[in-house]
Amino acid sequence: MSQSHFIVYERDAKWQFTNKGSITAPFDNRFEAIEAAIGAARISGDPHSIVIVQDPGTDEEIVWRHTEDSAENSEEF
């Protein structure tokens, strides 16, 4: 089983996310980037998609994962 990873991170004082080598940017803040990555993951059609946030200086954290009811699956960031 392969997973489609949407990775959110900050670069050059702007937030962005990447998926399969494609970068979507810029976002003014972490929340906007996470919301956009979750939206892209939902419409990707991949039932194994996940959204990971890499905060500067911390470990990565999974903030969203596709489930049967993914609309209810968002965490508070």
PyMOL commands that set and color helices and strands:
alter all, ss='L'
color gray80, all
select helices_A, chain A and resi 30-43+70-72
alter helices_A, ss='H'
color red, helices_A
select strands_A, chain A and resi 5-11+14-19+22-27+50-54+60-65
alter strands_A, ss='S'
color yellow, strands_A
deselect
rebuild
show_as cartoon
